[in-house]
Amino acid sequence: MDIIFYYIFWSNALEILDVKNISYSYKGGKQALDGVSFTVQKGESLTIIGTNGSGKSTLLYLLNGLLKPESGNIKIFGSDTNNGLTPEIRSRISLLFQNPHAQLFLLSVWDELCFGPLQLGLDNDEIQKRAEDILKLLSIEHLCNRGPWDLSGGEMKKVALGTCLSINPDIILLDEPTSGLDPKSQVEFVDLINELRTSGKTIITATHDLGIIEDISNRTIVIGENHRILLEGKPWDVIDDTDSLLKANLIHRHIHRHSWYMHEHSHFGMHDHEHVALNEIKDTGTIEKKTGEEVIFQMTEIEKLRKLLEHWAEHNEEHAKTYLEWAEKASASGNKELHKILQEIAESTKKMDGLFEKAKRIADVSR
């Protein structure tokens, strides 16, 4: 029993991808990656995040054998790939391009789904079965005879993903899979990725969409603008490390300015306020930030209260819109109960606008 358990544990934790100190530069000397190292275990879902130009796509091209590293080494399934991917390895790894136009080139969706299995030398019955299975899995049976050019952006992404899945790869590389998609299509893609995770596929997703990394992965790597790994850890820990995300330029410090008040907060799909008050020195026109206490120059208490009510009324509307967006995502995922609750929260929040206005009017009368 111990021997069997050890074998199962070892096979499940098998290191199927080993990247050691790889670097790559494009013609003209533009550096894309600089000394990047990491490993990926069998069945793991890894997200690689970074700004545009940080090297995420280049890294996927290197893993898929489309590019060769200038230095360093990549091993896939224990085999060195610096001299190119063998046909056996190529049949076990597939890449979804960010732009599906780069991936689809045949006359119909059916032809696209049959192309990969045909290259593997499978018999006609198996090719047809795989294409039918993919159509059903992605719920795109109705697109079967359509041309790729005649599809919406979300439909094209699904078909492009279908071409990747048609060869039944062990490793799936996804380059910005939710980029350019509407909220409903984004939810559908997240659900598809999680279905693939459940089936035991190893998934590596390059993205700058911080809103999905906790949903689709169990580990995250952050690539900085210097093209090196800046941070690695659990997605929720990475999200909490705002200093590193600011350094990687994945979030920005957003400042709202008012003539009497200022606050700033980081934007990455959450609305986490850090309030900063202003103390104006009118002789010089300079502004001194003070945190921890609010200093509102030359205002009575009721005037301060009125301004604060005005300020929070403004953000109340933003919050209501956010809750409505969440409700739409819940609806798109088929969770009607959650959709209903979030809609109620949004409606209740929106009702606060009237109360804020009423409070402001009373404050005006009291001035």
Secondary structure, DSSP 8 states (H G I E B T S, - for coil): -HHHHHHHHHHHT-EEEEEEEEEEE-TTS-EEEEEEEEEEETT-EEEEE--TTSSHHHHHHHHTTSS--SEEEEEETTEE-TT---HHHHTTEEEE-SSGGGT--SSSHHHHHHHHHHHTT--HHHHHHHHHHHHHHTT-GGGTTS-GGGS-HHHHHHHHHHHHHTT--SEEEEESTTTT--HHHHHHHHHHHHHHHHTT-EEEEEES-TTTHHHH-SEEEEE-TTSSEEEEE-HHHHHH-HHHHHHTTSSEEEEEE-SS-EEEEEESS-EEEEEEEEEEETTTTEEEEE-SS---TT--HHHHHHHHHHHHHHHHHHHHHHHHHHHHHHHHTT-HHHHHHHHHHHHHHHHHHHHHHHHHHHHHHH-
